[in-house]
């Protein structure tokens, strides 16, 4: 089947590459929330506010959606039909179990209509995006993207979990995290990671019930460091650097090394993001009692 498309061999831009240099003028954000998940939230907000146009496709009124010129309502996670590719290189089938609410529509239908309207407005050559189902889209991906060649619905409808071209993980291995910058005598290395017990949906809208188990509402501090700073369990502390500051309760645990602290990424809608620069996995901060 001739799909009439030519796939460019070059990789696309990362988020950082897109926003660098001030060349970006318009942005379509689909089921993402850069103001929560991208580092240096103040910089990201300034970039988004400088754009001529932002469209957001989402089922949640996120901080990013509140900055958009147009919000197109996607269906929620339980209403999606299609596939998702997980971080461990599995392509999994999604089956809708709820009907769309209000004006919500399947994201792929919104993108198809948006593409058709743009093509007509810009008077481009014919583009082939008149798909009738997610299965058609997945079949096309399987034909033109080598890694997805065994990821059609025929292969997945049995319920099997399909790895991308047999590239599933073979073992677990500790990954080294490079830390740019230097640590002064009073500073701490800060890391943040995605959460297990906090609802992404709840965190994205700053819901007080985002962490009902109350397991990820604190910064993890080594007991030796806490003792040196007269910090007790559940004390409110301040994390601060040149990017900003945040307040959060302390949890004392030997699970973190001395002079290292950890904050769950989803806490308070990604509040820790103001303390990180660019794509650096580590930030250097001052820690003190509030």
Steps between C-alpha positions, in 0.01 A plus 500: 500500500636836398428738787621802309731620774873543541634456854788735576807321637585779745366497853247762608571775750503447874298740714816692587596527131153626411502780754862607449575815303151651505413362154188313612184704439218246538462176693252213521520317834328161516445329837802669649560773754842667460431736790485196726752263345766717332781644715533870576128577509555878492694472175238266349217734597678798345555303180135389479374852567720634219347275232256632243274199541464195727248220456463238771335160452427360844229368729629703797503877572876500555719805560612475136139484379424820692758682284363366171320704238292191416427188706368198312347243740653154471344200671639385834741206528223243555319618188788457257509247218835414341845411627759636738877441501642463849848594617609135496427483124166320513214591270175441686140507378257748650126432503252773586286421802325837536315712247624853419367766735374837380687610187787254553626312194768241432834679461578341164174636358585850623846483341358371172247781476756759603739371232230510234403856585861615501564335163198677353597834654861476382398356160749216524505191287264219595582338831378153591364525851144386442533201730182330616632324808804464729560161338564670164750736661682213671513299177657798322754545780590132475574545130713812513668482844731198526480472880122461480493238225345236734265737679178475301173419673519147354809436713371682810131412524585168664597698810872432466738778593707576194856628530624737236676277247614266776680781684356440846725541804719198573628605843489773759809719529591796715537816294756767586352850533750772405476810715607821331616773733661488841378451854600757760532420867142593589332377182309183415458297184131485412342232282136457400319207342151407392272373769341168583225599744404847376234534231637681195152628421452631854846657510451666160202697631657559847240286676541461874408132456777427248688290759233335713753265658719797605816314401645756263430833666848553643866543415721204595797606714776289653468495884860619544435809288170564678668484840770746392230748392269432799230368267248256646249269332216697336671836548435739213824576315601733217692390190656795321738585215530760226196358320257541786388333819241258633366404842433140592488272805808296591519122517813355660627181339836327442375413150672816375871560537643782712494836317233365264125563512208381289161652417221316308451670164120507524490676837288817478470482124873469433606785730855363519554584132592861582824374660634319192681639194439360153528122476732463799393203718650662812454844657709662773299662776520646846292330770372669814216491748206726418 
